């Protein structure tokens, strides 16, 4: 299956980007564990604003791609819609 219909080189590039997004999600989880306020931490995070913005924008990118893919699959009949 090609990520980009009828374009093998672009499909290969999209696959590379998807692998990078996978690593981005893993990195976000690591960052949350290392700098986040979870796990009972009460001290302020040492992360700077630019780190927070990087994490936020990375999360938005991944989330938008996942939601767009989900919607596309619903529209193509690959997943059931909510009304089904």
C-alpha positions in Angstrom: 0.0 0.0 0.0 1.3 3.4 -0.9 1.1 6.3 1.5 0.7 8.6 -1.5 -1.3 7.1 -4.4 0.7 6.5 -7.6 3.9 8.1 -6.2 6.4 5.6 -4.8 9.1 8.2 -3.9 6.7 10.4 -2.1 5.3 7.3 -0.3 8.7 6.4 0.9 9.2 9.9 2.2 5.9 9.9 4.0 6.9 6.6 5.7 10.1 8.2 6.9 8.1 11.1 8.4 5.7 8.6 10.1 8.7 6.9 11.6 9.9 10.2 12.9 6.4 11.0 14.3 6.6 7.6 16.2 9.9 8.6 17.7 8.4 12.0 18.5 5.7 10.4 20.5 8.2 8.3 22.4 10.3 11.4 23.1 7.2 13.2 24.4 6.5 10.4 26.8 10.1 10.4 28.0 10.0 14.2 28.4 6.8 14.0 30.4 8.4 11.4 32.7 11.6 13.4 33.1 10.2 16.9 33.4 6.5 16.6 34.0 4.6 17.1 37.2 3.4 13.5 37.3 4.7 10.8 39.5 4.0 12.8 42.7 6.4 15.6 41.9 5.6 18.9 43.5 8.7 21.0 42.5 8.3 23.2 39.4 9.6 21.7 36.2 13.0 22.9 35.0 11.7 23.0 31.4 11.8 26.3 29.7 9.0 27.9 27.7 10.6 26.8 24.5 10.6 23.2 25.7 7.0 23.4 26.6 6.2 25.0 23.2 8.1 22.3 21.4 6.2 19.6 23.3 2.9 21.3 22.6 3.4 21.8 18.9 4.7 18.3 18.5 1.7 16.9 20.2 -0.6 19.0 18.0 1.1 17.8 14.8 0.8 14.1 15.8 -2.8 14.5 17.0 -4.0 16.3 13.9 -2.4 13.7 11.7 -4.0 10.8 13.6 -7.5 12.5 13.6 -7.2 13.3 9.9 -6.3 9.7 9.1 -9.1 8.4 11.3 -11.6 10.7 9.5 -10.3 9.7 6.1 -10.7 6.0 6.9 -14.3 6.6 8.0 -15.0 8.5 4.8 -13.5 5.6 2.7 -15.5 3.0 4.6 -12.5 1.5 6.3 -13.9 2.3 9.8 -17.5 2.5 10.9 -18.8 6.0 11.5 -20.5 7.0 14.8 -23.9 6.6 13.3 -23.4 3.0 12.3 
